[in-house]
Amino acid sequence: MSADAAISRLWPAPSAAPLDDTELTALYGRTDRPRLRVNFVTSVDGAVSLDGYSAGLSGVPDKRVFGLLRMLCDGLLVAAGTLRHEGYGAVRLDAARRAWRRAHGLAEYPTLVVVSGSLDLDPAQAAFADAPVRPVVLTHAAAEAPPGLTEVADLVRCGADRVDLAAGLAELRRRGLSQVLCEGGPHLFGALTAADLVDEVCLTVAPLLAGAGPGRIAAGPAGGHRELPLRHVLAAADGVLMLRYARAAQANANANANTEAEANAEANPDAANAEANPDAAPAPAPAAAS
C-alpha cells in the first residue's frame, strides 16, 4: 500500500498505525440483515462536486474506500442522471476483490441498479453494454423504454407514475441483493432519506471550501429529521476525513461481523483485503445534482 493511500483510525480506539485492507473491511463489513448504505464525498462546506464532477473532491484514500464499499455490496444503486453525467462504465473489480467475493460466497461483481423515471438511458453506454452482470433498472409503469434497453438490462416497474423506492428495494432483496450501496446523486439521496430508507451513510470530507455554486449531497423536498449516530472516524495523510454513520440495528450487526473479522486478522496478520427526481443530472449550478 502506498503512503498516499494510508488511512488510520481517529475514533473510537485511536491509532496512528495505518489500517490494512483486512482491518478496513472489518470496519465497513457486511451485515446479516438488509442494508441500504449511501456513500458520498463532500467539501468542508458541503459541496457534492468540484468543477462539476465528484471526482474533483476524491483522492487516493477515498478511492480506496470507494472500491472497498463496492466489493462489499450486492447491488450498486445510482440515479440515471449520475450515471450519464459521471460517465459510468461497467462495474468491475480487480482480481483481489473478486477473489474476496468468491471466498465469501458472493458473485464476482455487484449488480448495477439504475433508478430512472424517464428511461432516458443509452443501451450502448458501457455501464450496460459491457456489464459483467446484467444491470437492473428501477422505473415506473408509465415510463417508455427506448429501443434496445431490455436487451441489456432487466426493467423493474415499481409505482404507477413515479418510482416507488421502497418497492424497488424490496424487489432487489427478493433477487438476493440485500446489501445495497447507493452512490447518488443528491436527488436520489434526498428521496431515499425522505422515505426513511437510509440505514447508513459513509461520508468522505475533503479539506477544502468549494464556495457557492455546487449542489449539496442531498436535494429535493424537505423531510423529517432522523438520528444517525456516528460509528467511526478515519483520517488520511492528506487531511481527508472518512465518517461512518449508521442506525443502531446496522451498527450492532456490523459489530458482530467486525469481531469475527478482527479475530481472523489476528490469526492471520498477513491476510489481504429517485423518487423526488432520480434523473436529475449533476452540474455545478445549484439546481443540478449528481
N, C-alpha and C positions, 0 to 999 in steps of 0.2 A: 504494500500500500504506500503510495507516495505521500510525502509530508503535507502537501496542499489538500489532500483528501482526509486528513486526520480529524477525528471527532472525539471529544471527551464529554464526560457527564458532569454537569454542574449541580443537578438536583434531581432526585434525592441521592444520598451517598456520593457526594462529590469526589471526583478523582481526576487527576491530571493525565493519567495513563490513557493513551489512545484506545478507543474501542475497536476490536476486530469485528469481522463480519458476523461471527457466531454471536458475539455479545449484542451487536445491533439487532440481529434477527430476534434474539430473546426479548429485547425491549419493545419491538414492534410486532411480535409474533401473532400467529393466527389464534383464533378463539374457537371454543367448542359450540358457539351459537352464531346465528346470522348477524352480520355486522355491515353497516354502511360507513366507510371511512372516507373522509374528504381530505385531499392533500392540496395545499396552496403555498405559493411563495409570495411574499409581500415586502414592500419597503417599510421603513420605520413609520412613515405617515400613511400606511395602509394601501398604497397603490398596488394594483394587480399586474401592472406591466411597466416596461421602460421602453420608450421609443416604439410603443405599440405591441410589444411581444413579451410574454412572461419570461422567455429565455434571458432577457436583459437583466433580470434580477437573480438568476440562478448561477451558482458557481460549482466548483468540483464537489465539495461536501454535499450540497443539496442534490446534485445529480446522483451521488452515491446512494442517498436515502431514497430518492425517486425510483431508482432501479430496484432497490430492495423491496419497496412497497409493491411494485408491480410483480415481483417474484412471489410475494405472499398472497396475492389476491386470486380469486376465481374469475371475477369479471371486472373489466375496466370501463367505467361509466363516464361518458363525455357528451356534452351538448354538440349538436351538429355545427353550430357557429364556431365553436372552438376547434372542432375537427378541421373545418375548412380554413380558418384563419391561421392556425398554428401549423397547418400543412402536415397533419398526422400521416405517418407512413404505417406500414404493417407493424403490429405489436409483436416484437421479438425480444428474446432474452439471450444472453451469452451462454456458453456451454456449461459453466459452473452453476449458473442459476437454473438452467434446465435440469441439470443433474440433481440439484437440491429438490426440485419439484418432484421428479421421478422417485427419489428416495422417500418422499413424504406422501406418496400415493396420489399425486396431482397430475393433471395433464401438463405436457411440456410448456404450454403457453396459456396465459389467461385469455378469456374471450372478450373481444371488444364489444361494448354495448353503447350504441349511439341513441340519444334522445332527440327526436325531430318531430315537430308539429306540422311542418310543411312538406317534409320528404324532399327538400331541395338538396339532394345528395347526388354525387357523381359516382356511379358504379365503377368507373375507371380509376378513381383515386386509389393510391397504393394501399390505404388502410383497408379497403375492401378487396381490390383485385389481387393483392399479394398476401392477404392474410393467411397465416398458418392454421388458424381455426376460423370457421365460418362465423362472421360477426352477427350480432343481433341488433335490430333497430326497434326501439320503442316508439310507437306513434299512436294515432287515434283512428277511429273508424272513418272519419270524413277525409282523411289525407289520401291523395292520389299518388301512387308510386310511379316514378319515372321508369322508362323502359330499361330493362336490364338489372334493376336493383334486386329483384327477388332471385336472380341467378347467382348473386354473390353474397346475399345476407338473408337471414330469417326476419320477417316482419312480424312484430307482436303488436296487435292493436288493443290498447287499453284506454278506454274512455271514448265518449261519443264524438266530441269535437275539440277536446283538449287531452293532452297526455296525462293519464292518471298514474302518477309516480308510485303510489303505494301499490296499486295493482301490478304495475310493471315490475317492481322489486319482488313481489310475491311470485310472479311468473319466473323470474330469474332463479329464485330459491327452488321452485319446482324443477328447474333444469339443472339443479346441483350447483348453482352459482351463489353460495351463501355468504362468501366474503367478497364484498364489492368495494372497489376503490374508485372514488369519483375525482376526476381531475379538472372539473369545471365545465363551463365557465361560471361567472358570477350569477347570472340569472338562474342557472340550474341549481347552484348552491343556495340561492335565496329561496327557490321553490321547495327544495328539499327541507330547508330549515323551517319554512312556514308550515309544511306538512308534518313537522316533528319526526322526520325520518333519519336525521343525522345522529349516529352513535359516537362518532369520533372525528376529531379534526387534528391533522398534522400540519403545523404552520411553520414555515421557514421564514425568518425575519432577516432581510438583507440590511446591512448597516449603511443605509443611505436615505436621503429625502428625495422623493420623485417630484414633489411640487404639485401644483394644481394641474388638472387635466386628466390624467389616467383614472379610469374607474376603480372602484374598490372591490374587495374579494366577494362580496355578496351584493346582489341587486334585486329589485322587484318590490312588491308591496310589503309594507311593514308587517311583521308577525310578532307573536308573543315572545317574551324572554324565556330562555331555558338555561338552567345551570349546566355547565360542562367543566367539571373540575380538572385542574392541571395535574398531569401524571408524571411528566418528566421534562427536564430542560437539558438540552445538549448544546455544546458550543464547538465551533470550528476555529482554526487558527486565524482565518480571515475576518473574524468578528461576527460571523453569521450565528444566529441562534436557531435551534430547532425545538419547537414546543409540541407537546402531545397532550391533547385534552380528550377525555373520554367519560361517558356515563359510568356510573358505579358498576352496573352489571358487566359492562365490557371490561372495565379495569380489573374486576375480580377474575373474569375468565382469562384475561391476559396474564394475571399474576400466576395462575396455575400453570399456564404454558411456559412462562418465563422461568419458574422454579425448575421445571424439568430440563429446559434448555441450558440453564446455568449449571445444573448438575452434570449434564453431558459435557459441557465446555470444560469443567474442572477435570473430568475424567480423561478428556482428550483435548488438551490446550492448543494443539496444532490444527484442530478442525477448522475448515474454511466456511466460510459463509453460505324537461323542464317546464316545470309546468307553467310558471309565470311567462316565460318566453325562452324556451330552450334553444331556439335557433339564433338568438341574438349573437352577432359576431363581435369579437373584441377589437378595440381600436383605442387610440389614446384619448379620444373625446369622451366627456363624462357620460354620454348616453350609451356608450358602447360597452361590450362585455366580452370576456374571453371564453 
